[in-house]
Amino acid sequence: MKLLDGKKCAESLVADIARKVAGYEESGLRKPHMTVILVGEHAPSESYVKSKIKSCEKAGFEGTLLRFPDTIREAELLEKIAEINADQTTDGLIVQLPLPRHINQQHIINAIAPEKDIDGFHPTNFGRMTLGQKAFRPATAYGICKLLQFYEIPVWGKHCVVIGRSNIVGKPISIMLSNDFDIGNATVTLTHIETPRELLLDETRRADIVIVAVGIPGFVTEDMVKEGVVVIDVGINRLEDGKIVGDVDFENVQKKCSWITPVPGGVGRMTVAALMINTLMAYQNNFDLV
Ligand SMILES: Nc1nc(=O)c2c([nH]1)NC[C@@H]1CN(c3ccc(C(=O)N[C@@H](CCC(=O)O)C(=O)O)cc3)C=[N+]21
């Protein structure tokens, strides 16, 4: 078994970005700028946002964290977003999810200017990505593609099984793997929590690559996968003792894997790296650099 080291891959990608940014600065341009909006106090969000800002520092980006109380009204948040949309000095904008329940997540996502939507959550980007047009790719799915590429894991013609159909991970990664652009040309089965057990097992036991994003610790067990499988664990679950685990019974499943992502140190890191790549792309678009 070999580890798909998301930390190492992310650091290498961020170092590449930092070199490009240094070059842009030498030619007199401002730094790329990512703004993150955080509403309320949510411990995991605090930690994710911190890693985004830290990554900005490493890449030579400007990183701005805007905090709002969880009592902020949807209309006020929409106004803030409109302000940042109009601000020429911000290239990328993230509104950290989840949001408080009185705020409609879709209204917020739809309000972000597509050209600043480095999460790739806006319907314009999602649609363009699906159709093979230039778009910001949803960051976690894009990060997974980058990780597979970094380790030269063949995807072409492989049977991939995705477990979980969320708009932020399962749906986009299943599209990206099956597209003939992106890393593409895999044959993909998109399964989810309602897939009958027998059908799920039929699929996962034949899979060359299993990608799981369901948010259930230990969901993927040893008996569900074949020898030599590649396993991508998108889950981040906090146990009562504070330990963070993925959706895979790592200890037992790893024995059958050719490659597997650890949690932490796997896909989470790649999500942040993909956001950095998207921010650089937004910046390059602003300055007509590519
Ligand atoms: N608008 C929006 N965009 C997001 O990209 C977004 C979001 N909302 N909401 C929550 C999820 C989750 N997410 C992660 C970011 C970093 C790590 C990360 O760096 N994890 C490290 C450390 C984990 C830890 O110690 O907490 C690791 O896995 O090694 C994980 C997960 C971004 N998300």
The ligand as a Gaussian input file, in Angstrom:
#p B3LYP/6-31G(d) Opt

LIG

1 1
 N      -17.365000      27.480000       0.768000
 C      -16.674000      26.451000       1.241000
 N      -15.583000      26.033000       0.578000
 C      -14.856000      24.977000       1.042000
 O      -13.846000      24.580000       0.424000
 C      -15.257000      24.344000       2.261000
 C      -16.412000      24.820000       2.901000
 N      -17.097000      25.870000       2.371000
 N      -16.849000      24.230000       4.039000
 C      -16.166000      23.116000       4.633000
 C      -15.329000      22.328000       3.633000
 C      -14.223000      21.508000       4.246000
 N      -12.981000      22.095000       3.773000
 C      -11.713000      21.716000       4.189000
 C      -10.627000      22.557000       4.102000
 C       -9.396000      22.201000       4.607000
 C       -9.203000      20.994000       5.201000
 C       -7.866000      20.646000       5.749000
 O       -6.917000      21.376000       5.584000
 N       -7.734000      19.535000       6.435000
 C       -6.484000      19.137000       7.033000
 C       -6.516000      19.367000       8.538000
 C       -7.780000      18.899000       9.213000
 C       -7.923000      19.452000      10.632000
 O       -6.990000      19.261000      11.433000
 O       -8.954000      20.084000      10.931000
 C       -6.220000      17.690000       6.691000
 O       -7.168000      16.994000       6.280000
 O       -5.099000      17.274000       6.844000
 C      -10.269000      20.126000       5.298000
 C      -11.503000      20.489000       4.782000
 C      -13.271000      23.132000       2.961000
 N      -14.586000      23.282000       2.816000

